[in-house]
Amino acid sequence: QTTLRFDSNRLHFDSQLWFKFL
């Protein structure tokens, strides 16, 4: 389950980065 949590966190981080870029 840790992997899933990490994936979710990573996705959230990616989204934030994308938003920052936009």
Steps between C-alpha positions, in 0.01 A plus 500: 500500500797728557568497128146612427527777757831607349346496154214720621742739665713507189196568284398785728851642486502471122167682484636781715804527275282512192282766655808701584617474142161606372 
